Amino acid sequence: MNLTKSDKDLESHLYLKDGNETQKKLFHDLEAWKILKSLHGFKPTVVGTIPLGIDLPNSDVDILTKFNLPSHLVKICYAKFRNFENFH
């Protein structure tokens, strides 16, 4: 699949910094909690209605990752995020 320039821009989360208020808050949270940095080796991509700007009040965010060994992703997520509220 060939990606257009706008598709490539969506692979980064930096556009959220200049988005609507919800997108700006998402950008701040991703940076403050170093979520994408923690998942860097898994090529994280932020997806969902908030990044698209079509979110509702109860919308959440998903982060797509690429991995070969699910157990490696589980170990990293547990190590980095186990103290987060509602971590399961």
MDTraj code that builds the backbone (N, CA, C; nanometers):
import mdtraj as md
import numpy as np

residues = "MET ASN LEU THR LYS SER ASP LYS ASP LEU GLU SER HIS LEU TYR LEU LYS ASP GLY ASN GLU THR GLN LYS LYS LEU PHE HIS ASP LEU GLU ALA TRP LYS ILE LEU LYS SER LEU HIS GLY PHE LYS PRO THR VAL VAL GLY THR ILE PRO LEU GLY ILE ASP LEU PRO ASN SER ASP VAL ASP ILE LEU THR LYS PHE ASN LEU PRO SER HIS LEU VAL LYS ILE CYS TYR ALA LYS PHE ARG ASN PHE GLU ASN PHE HIS".split()
xyz = np.array([
    [0.0846, -0.1176, 0.0000],
    [0.0000, 0.0000, 0.0000],
    [0.0886, 0.1233, 0.0000],
    [0.0613, 0.2161, -0.0893],
    [0.1337, 0.3421, -0.0927],
    [0.0622, 0.4445, -0.0062],
    [0.1392, 0.5113, 0.0796],
    [0.0808, 0.6109, 0.1672],
    [0.0952, 0.7489, 0.1058],
    [-0.0096, 0.8290, 0.1163],
    [-0.0010, 0.9678, 0.0727],
    [0.0676, 1.0482, 0.1823],
    [0.1031, 1.1727, 0.1543],
    [0.1692, 1.2554, 0.2549],
    [0.0823, 1.2681, 0.3792],
    [-0.0484, 1.2886, 0.3616],
    [-0.1345, 1.3028, 0.4787],
    [-0.1408, 1.1736, 0.5595],
    [-0.1361, 1.0579, 0.4935],
    [-0.1327, 0.9304, 0.5648],
    [-0.0054, 0.9190, 0.6472],
    [0.1079, 0.9592, 0.5889],
    [0.2352, 0.9533, 0.6600],
    [0.2333, 1.0455, 0.7807],
    [0.1714, 1.1625, 0.7668],
    [0.1628, 1.2553, 0.8785],
    [0.0835, 1.1945, 0.9945],
    [-0.0160, 1.1139, 0.9631],
    [-0.0980, 1.0512, 1.0668],
    [-0.0234, 0.9417, 1.1413],
    [0.0868, 0.8917, 1.0863],
    [0.1660, 0.7911, 1.1559],
    [0.2381, 0.8509, 1.2758],
    [0.2591, 0.9806, 1.2759],
    [0.3209, 1.0507, 1.3884],
    [0.2093, 1.1110, 1.4729],
    [0.2365, 1.1319, 1.5989],
    [0.1355, 1.1934, 1.6858],
    [0.1542, 1.3442, 1.6974],
    [0.2535, 1.4004, 1.6326],
    [0.2877, 1.5412, 1.6504],
    [0.1780, 1.6370, 1.6048],
    [0.0970, 1.5965, 1.5089],
    [-0.0111, 1.6819, 1.4620],
    [-0.1141, 1.7101, 1.5723],
    [-0.1190, 1.6233, 1.6743],
    [-0.2141, 1.6428, 1.7842],
    [-0.1848, 1.7704, 1.8622],
    [-0.0597, 1.8109, 1.8652],
    [-0.0176, 1.9292, 1.9400],
    [-0.0920, 2.0545, 1.8930],
    [-0.1268, 2.0601, 1.7652],
    [-0.1940, 2.1768, 1.7080],
    [-0.3398, 2.1501, 1.6758],
    [-0.3953, 2.0436, 1.7301],
    [-0.5329, 2.0057, 1.7003],
    [-0.6338, 2.0754, 1.7892],
    [-0.7509, 2.0130, 1.8016],
    [-0.8548, 2.0679, 1.8887],
    [-0.8153, 2.0454, 2.0356],
    [-0.8961, 2.0911, 2.1282],
    [-0.8594, 2.0836, 2.2710],
    [-0.8379, 1.9407, 2.3183],
    [-0.9211, 1.8487, 2.2745],
    [-0.9059, 1.7089, 2.3146],
    [-0.7769, 1.6511, 2.2583],
    [-0.7452, 1.6825, 2.1346],
    [-0.6214, 1.6355, 2.0737],
    [-0.4994, 1.6943, 2.1444],
    [-0.5071, 1.8205, 2.1817],
    [-0.3961, 1.8833, 2.2552],
    [-0.3753, 1.8154, 2.3896],
    [-0.4850, 1.7827, 2.4585],
    [-0.4733, 1.7133, 2.5870],
    [-0.4131, 1.5740, 2.5666],
    [-0.4570, 1.5056, 2.4622],
    [-0.4006, 1.3740, 2.4311],
    [-0.2508, 1.3857, 2.4052],
    [-0.2100, 1.4839, 2.3262],
    [-0.0682, 1.5045, 2.2992],
    [0.0082, 1.5260, 2.4297],
    [-0.0465, 1.6122, 2.5145],
    [0.0188, 1.6402, 2.6437],
    [0.0338, 1.5124, 2.7258],
    [-0.0718, 1.4334, 2.7345],
    [-0.0673, 1.3101, 2.8139],
    [0.0323, 1.2091, 2.7560],
    [0.0335, 1.1944, 2.6249],
    [0.1289, 1.1021, 2.5619],
    [0.2723, 1.1424, 2.5917],
    [0.2983, 1.2729, 2.5883],
    [0.4326, 1.3234, 2.6151],
    [0.4669, 1.3158, 2.7642],
    [0.3761, 1.3636, 2.8492],
    [0.4021, 1.3691, 2.9930],
    [0.4259, 1.2303, 3.0515],
    [0.3508, 1.1326, 3.0052],
    [0.3627, 0.9967, 3.0578],
    [0.4593, 0.9117, 2.9764],
    [0.5173, 0.9684, 2.8713],
    [0.6162, 0.9000, 2.7862],
    [0.5636, 0.7667, 2.7322],
    [0.4382, 0.7673, 2.6956],
    [0.3743, 0.6439, 2.6514],
    [0.4329, 0.5952, 2.5192],
    [0.4391, 0.6816, 2.4199],
    [0.4910, 0.6384, 2.2901],
    [0.6407, 0.6127, 2.2959],
    [0.7105, 0.6899, 2.3770],
    [0.8545, 0.6669, 2.3941],
    [0.8773, 0.5275, 2.4542],
    [0.7944, 0.4889, 2.5492],
    [0.8072, 0.3576, 2.6120],
    [0.7820, 0.2441, 2.5133],
    [0.6999, 0.2709, 2.4128],
    [0.6636, 0.1693, 2.3143],
    [0.7407, 0.1843, 2.1836],
    [0.8416, 0.2691, 2.1819],
    [0.9133, 0.3033, 2.0594],
    [0.9551, 0.1810, 1.9775],
    [1.0047, 0.0791, 2.0405],
    [1.0498, -0.0408, 1.9691],
    [0.9388, -0.1180, 1.9007],
    [0.8157, -0.0822, 1.9293],
    [0.6997, -0.1504, 1.8720],
    [0.6289, -0.0662, 1.7662],
    [0.6908, 0.0434, 1.7241],
    [0.6370, 0.1335, 1.6212],
    [0.4918, 0.1737, 1.6517],
    [0.4674, 0.2385, 1.7644],
    [0.3304, 0.2722, 1.8028],
    [0.2664, 0.3771, 1.7122],
    [0.1383, 0.3589, 1.6864],
    [0.0589, 0.4538, 1.6094],
    [-0.0691, 0.4812, 1.6874],
    [-0.0964, 0.6077, 1.7128],
    [-0.2165, 0.6482, 1.7858],
    [-0.3337, 0.6510, 1.6874],
    [-0.4417, 0.5816, 1.7231],
    [-0.5592, 0.5733, 1.6350],
    [-0.6869, 0.5917, 1.7159],
    [-0.7954, 0.6150, 1.6447],
    [-0.9260, 0.6272, 1.7082],
    [-0.9946, 0.7563, 1.6688],
    [-1.1061, 0.7819, 1.7325],
    [-1.1852, 0.8993, 1.6955],
    [-1.1220, 1.0301, 1.7412],
    [-1.0478, 1.0292, 1.8515],
    [-0.9831, 1.1527, 1.8980],
    [-0.8787, 1.1995, 1.7969],
    [-0.7861, 1.1149, 1.7535],
    [-0.6911, 1.1604, 1.6519],
    [-0.7590, 1.2074, 1.5225],
    [-0.8719, 1.1472, 1.4886],
    [-0.9436, 1.1868, 1.3675],
    [-1.0271, 1.3130, 1.3867],
    [-1.0450, 1.3561, 1.5111],
    [-1.1231, 1.4766, 1.5377],
    [-1.2729, 1.4556, 1.5284],
    [-1.3179, 1.3305, 1.5460],
    [-1.4614, 1.3001, 1.5396],
    [-1.5065, 1.2325, 1.6691],
    [-1.4388, 1.2655, 1.7775],
    [-1.4635, 1.1994, 1.9054],
    [-1.5893, 1.2494, 1.9726],
    [-1.6384, 1.1675, 2.0624],
    [-1.7520, 1.1986, 2.1489],
    [-1.6995, 1.2107, 2.2918],
    [-1.7806, 1.2600, 2.3853],
    [-1.7307, 1.2787, 2.5222],
    [-1.6694, 1.1547, 2.5869],
    [-1.7167, 1.0359, 2.5558],
    [-1.6634, 0.9135, 2.6177],
    [-1.5639, 0.8389, 2.5291],
    [-1.5139, 0.9034, 2.4255],
    [-1.4188, 0.8380, 2.3349],
    [-1.2874, 0.8086, 2.4056],
    [-1.2226, 0.7030, 2.3609],
    [-1.0896, 0.6699, 2.4122],
    [-0.9927, 0.6629, 2.2954],
    [-0.8724, 0.6218, 2.3240],
    [-0.7658, 0.6165, 2.2239],
    [-0.7094, 0.4757, 2.2211],
    [-0.6718, 0.4318, 2.1045],
    [-0.6030, 0.3046, 2.0894],
    [-0.4630, 0.3326, 2.0361],
    [-0.3706, 0.2448, 2.0703],
    [-0.2352, 0.2541, 2.0177],
    [-0.2032, 0.1213, 1.9510],
    [-0.1844, 0.1266, 1.8192],
    [-0.1479, 0.0077, 1.7443],
    [0.0022, -0.0138, 1.7574],
    [0.0434, -0.1381, 1.7682],
    [0.1853, -0.1711, 1.7775],
    [0.2175, -0.2865, 1.6837],
    [0.3454, -0.2988, 1.6511],
    [0.3950, -0.4114, 1.5725],
    [0.4896, -0.4906, 1.6606],
    [0.4760, -0.6227, 1.6589],
    [0.5637, -0.7054, 1.7410],
    [0.5720, -0.8452, 1.6830],
    [0.6804, -0.9126, 1.7179],
    [0.6976, -1.0523, 1.6787],
    [0.6591, -1.1457, 1.7927],
    [0.6939, -1.1061, 1.9146],
    [0.6645, -1.1889, 2.0317],
    [0.5671, -1.1164, 2.1237],
    [0.4436, -1.1635, 2.1322],
    [0.3477, -1.0980, 2.2212],
    [0.3986, -1.0878, 2.3647],
    [0.4723, -1.1859, 2.4093],
    [0.5204, -1.1846, 2.5470],
    [0.6167, -1.0678, 2.5721],
    [0.6915, -1.0273, 2.4708],
    [0.7820, -0.9136, 2.4858],
    [0.7022, -0.7849, 2.5051],
    [0.5972, -0.7657, 2.4263],
    [0.5105, -0.6486, 2.4417],
    [0.4449, -0.6486, 2.5799],
    [0.3977, -0.7634, 2.6235],
    [0.3338, -0.7738, 2.7554],
    [0.4325, -0.7350, 2.8654],
    [0.5568, -0.7826, 2.8570],
    [0.6589, -0.7497, 2.9579],
    [0.6855, -0.5999, 2.9632],
    [0.7004, -0.5382, 2.8470],
    [0.7272, -0.3941, 2.8415],
    [0.6083, -0.3162, 2.8971],
    [0.4881, -0.3508, 2.8549],
    [0.3695, -0.2805, 2.9039],
    [0.3551, -0.2951, 3.0549],
    [0.3786, -0.4141, 3.1060],
    [0.3696, -0.4345, 3.2502],
    [0.4745, -0.3500, 3.3225],
    [0.5962, -0.3525, 3.2741],
    [0.7048, -0.2781, 3.3385],
    [0.6798, -0.1275, 3.3357],
    [0.6289, -0.0765, 3.2251],
    [0.6133, 0.0680, 3.2083],
    [0.4820, 0.1232, 3.2611],
    [0.3757, 0.0437, 3.2562],
    [0.2414, 0.0983, 3.2809],
    [0.1642, 0.0352, 3.3949],
    [0.2217, -0.0599, 3.4664],
    [0.1470, -0.1321, 3.5702],
    [0.0947, -0.0418, 3.6812],
    [0.1562, 0.0728, 3.7015],
    [0.1106, 0.1645, 3.8069],
    [0.0040, 0.2627, 3.7599],
    [-0.0337, 0.2553, 3.6348],
    [-0.1383, 0.3424, 3.5822],
    [-0.2734, 0.2953, 3.6348],
    [-0.3594, 0.3901, 3.6614],
    [-0.4961, 0.3582, 3.7037],
    [-0.5646, 0.2762, 3.5942],
    [-0.6364, 0.1747, 3.6324],
    [-0.7117, 0.0852, 3.5434],
    [-0.6247, -0.0005, 3.4533],
    [-0.4972, -0.0195, 3.4872],
    [-0.4126, -0.1102, 3.4090],
    [-0.4570, -0.2538, 3.4353],
    [-0.4817, -0.3286, 3.3293],
    [-0.5189, -0.4714, 3.3434],
    [-0.4259, -0.5518, 3.2559],
])
top = md.Topology()
chain = top.add_chain()
for i, resn in enumerate(residues, 1):
    res = top.add_residue(resn, chain, resSeq=i)
    for name in ("N", "CA", "C"):
        top.add_atom(name, md.element.get_by_symbol(name[0]), res)
traj = md.Trajectory(xyz[None], top)
